[in-house]
Amino acid sequence: MSDEQNTLTGRRVAILAADGVEQVELEKPRDAVQDAGATTELLSLSDGEIQAVTGDIHPSDTFPVDRTVAGASVEDYDALILPGGVFNPDNLRQDDAAVAFVRDFVGSGKPVGVICHGAWTLVEADVVRGRTLTSYPSIRTDIRNAGGTAVDEEVVVDGTLVSSRTPDDLPAFTAAIVRVFAENTKGNA
């Protein structure tokens, strides 16, 4: 990790998640960017805490929300992480503020990392058209229907968009987001 240490110093990374987020898909990417020097903020639909899960259905830990997505601005962050879990993106894609934040973030050209079912939020925000990404297998039809190209690969980098399929891909995903976030953000360092 010594090569990655401090590569994200001065960068602010938003993690957008709601109840039902797959815990490991929130923690591992968060830890990777923090280990590389970034500051993270957990955005959600409301104040308080969100309930994480393991295996999509088993309640695990709760995580304190730093800011509501409705009160957040794309300009406040250098990069965005969208973890999965079945219920998390399903909750997010029904919220106008969350969808608008994701749409504006992708439109800004800033880097975004998305894993597993998290791509549902990208589909809802109508930002996959013309992009190539991967996701959990059941989401790939939605990606194709929204004009994107869905592939079955461990990690896919399409410009500033980094995507992975499942928690099994987390080592490749975390390495890719640290690299892409470092290459595509200026930070305050």
Secondary structure as the mmCIF struct_conf table of DSSP 4:
data_model
#
loop_
_struct_conf.conf_type_id
_struct_conf.id
_struct_conf.beg_label_comp_id
_struct_conf.beg_label_asym_id
_struct_conf.beg_label_seq_id
_struct_conf.end_label_comp_id
_struct_conf.end_label_asym_id
_struct_conf.end_label_seq_id
TURN_TY1_P TURN_TY1_P1 SER A 2 GLY A 10
STRN STRN1 ARG A 12 LEU A 16
TURN_TY1_P TURN_TY1_P2 ASP A 19 GLY A 20
STRN STRN2 VAL A 21 GLU A 22
HELX_RH_AL_P HELX_RH_AL_P1 GLN A 23 ASP A 35
TURN_TY1_P TURN_TY1_P3 ALA A 36 GLY A 37
STRN STRN3 THR A 39 SER A 44
BEND BEND1 LEU A 45 GLY A 48
STRN STRN4 GLU A 49 THR A 54
TURN_TY1_P TURN_TY1_P4 GLY A 55 ILE A 57
STRN STRN5 HIS A 58 PRO A 64
BEND BEND2 ASP A 66 ASP A 66
STRN STRN6 ARG A 67 THR A 68
HELX_RH_3T_P HELX_RH_3T_P1 VAL A 69 GLY A 71
HELX_RH_3T_P HELX_RH_3T_P2 VAL A 74 ASP A 76
BEND BEND3 ASP A 78 ASP A 78
STRN STRN7 ALA A 79 LEU A 82
BEND BEND4 VAL A 86 VAL A 86
HELX_RH_AL_P HELX_RH_AL_P2 PHE A 87 LEU A 92
TURN_TY1_P TURN_TY1_P5 ARG A 93 GLN A 94
HELX_RH_AL_P HELX_RH_AL_P3 ASP A 96 SER A 108
TURN_TY1_P TURN_TY1_P6 GLY A 109 GLY A 109
STRN STRN8 VAL A 112 ILE A 115
HELX_RH_3T_P HELX_RH_3T_P3 CYS A 116 GLY A 118
HELX_RH_AL_P HELX_RH_AL_P4 ALA A 119 GLU A 124
TURN_TY1_P TURN_TY1_P7 ALA A 125 ASP A 126
TURN_TY1_P TURN_TY1_P8 ARG A 129 GLY A 130
STRN STRN9 THR A 132 LEU A 133
HELX_RH_3T_P HELX_RH_3T_P4 PRO A 137 ILE A 139
HELX_RH_AL_P HELX_RH_AL_P5 ARG A 140 ASN A 145
TURN_TY1_P TURN_TY1_P9 ALA A 146 GLY A 147
STRN STRN10 THR A 149 ALA A 150
BEND BEND5 GLU A 154 GLU A 154
STRN STRN11 VAL A 155 ASP A 158
TURN_TY1_P TURN_TY1_P10 GLY A 159 THR A 160
STRN STRN12 LEU A 161 SER A 164
BEND BEND6 ARG A 165 THR A 166
HELX_RH_3T_P HELX_RH_3T_P5 PRO A 167 ASP A 169
HELX_RH_AL_P HELX_RH_AL_P6 LEU A 170 GLU A 183
TURN_TY1_P TURN_TY1_P11 ASN A 184 ASN A 184
#
